[in-house]
Amino acid sequence: MTAGKSNRIGKLRERVTIERMERAPDGFGGAGVSWSDVATAHAEVISFKGREHAHDGRTETRAPCRVVMRYREDVTSAMRIRWRDRLLDIQSVIDPDGERRWLALDCIETTGSEAGI
């Protein structure tokens, strides 16, 4: 293992929870949505500059970030990350070096009316 690759482990200081959306019949012909925990992992969360805009009289913020963790096969872009008091929608799941050591999850944190919290 080279020095650059071993240094990544020390950056996994955050605890994140991977969540999966589940739909269940609501008894009225529709479906209710809930989120269930898949796993908790150590990760590095890298925030990027976000954007804020007004929509229907409300301010919405979309902040991109990247979550880096040890490789897992069960993470998809249909999931989300719960980090501290924030929800991050997974946009893409990347194996950066193709060696199944790390996962880079490109995410968007949405606050305001789009968040659906």
NORKAZI-V144998 format. One record per pair of residues at least 4 apart in sequence whose ideal C-beta (glycine too) atoms are under 6 Angstrom apart, sorted by the first residue. I is the first residue (numbers start at 1). J is the second residue. D is the distance in Angstrom with one decimal. If there is no record, write none. Layout:
I & J & D
I & J & D
This chain:
1 & 5 & 5.2
1 & 6 & 5.0
11 & 44 & 4.2
12 & 42 & 4.0
12 & 43 & 5.7
12 & 44 & 5.5
14 & 43 & 5.2
14 & 45 & 5.1
16 & 41 & 5.9
16 & 43 & 4.6
16 & 81 & 5.1
16 & 83 & 4.8
17 & 37 & 5.5
17 & 40 & 5.0
17 & 82 & 4.3
18 & 38 & 4.4
18 & 39 & 5.0
18 & 79 & 5.8
19 & 35 & 4.4
19 & 37 & 5.9
19 & 80 & 5.1
19 & 82 & 5.8
20 & 36 & 5.6
20 & 38 & 5.1
20 & 79 & 5.4
21 & 35 & 5.9
22 & 34 & 5.3
22 & 36 & 5.6
23 & 31 & 4.2
23 & 33 & 5.8
24 & 32 & 5.4
25 & 31 & 5.9
26 & 30 & 4.9
26 & 32 & 4.4
41 & 69 & 4.8
43 & 67 & 5.1
43 & 69 & 4.1
44 & 68 & 4.5
45 & 65 & 6.0
45 & 67 & 5.4
45 & 83 & 5.7
46 & 66 & 4.6
47 & 65 & 4.6
48 & 64 & 4.6
50 & 61 & 5.5
50 & 62 & 5.9
50 & 63 & 3.1
51 & 62 & 5.3
52 & 61 & 4.8
54 & 59 & 5.7
55 & 60 & 5.3
58 & 112 & 5.5
58 & 113 & 4.8
59 & 112 & 5.8
60 & 112 & 3.5
60 & 114 & 5.2
61 & 111 & 4.7
62 & 108 & 5.6
62 & 110 & 5.4
63 & 109 & 4.5
64 & 108 & 5.6
65 & 107 & 5.3
66 & 104 & 5.7
66 & 106 & 5.7
67 & 81 & 5.6
67 & 105 & 4.3
67 & 107 & 5.8
68 & 104 & 5.3
69 & 103 & 5.4
71 & 100 & 4.6
71 & 101 & 5.5
71 & 102 & 5.9
71 & 103 & 5.3
75 & 93 & 5.4
77 & 90 & 5.0
77 & 92 & 5.9
77 & 93 & 5.9
79 & 90 & 5.3
80 & 87 & 5.7
80 & 89 & 5.2
81 & 88 & 4.1
82 & 87 & 6.0
86 & 109 & 5.5
88 & 107 & 3.8
88 & 109 & 5.1
89 & 108 & 5.1
90 & 105 & 5.2
90 & 107 & 5.4
91 & 106 & 4.8
91 & 108 & 5.8
92 & 106 & 4.5
93 & 105 & 5.8
94 & 104 & 4.4
96 & 102 & 5.7
96 & 104 & 5.2
110 & 114 & 4.6
110 & 115 & 4.8
111 & 115 & 5.3
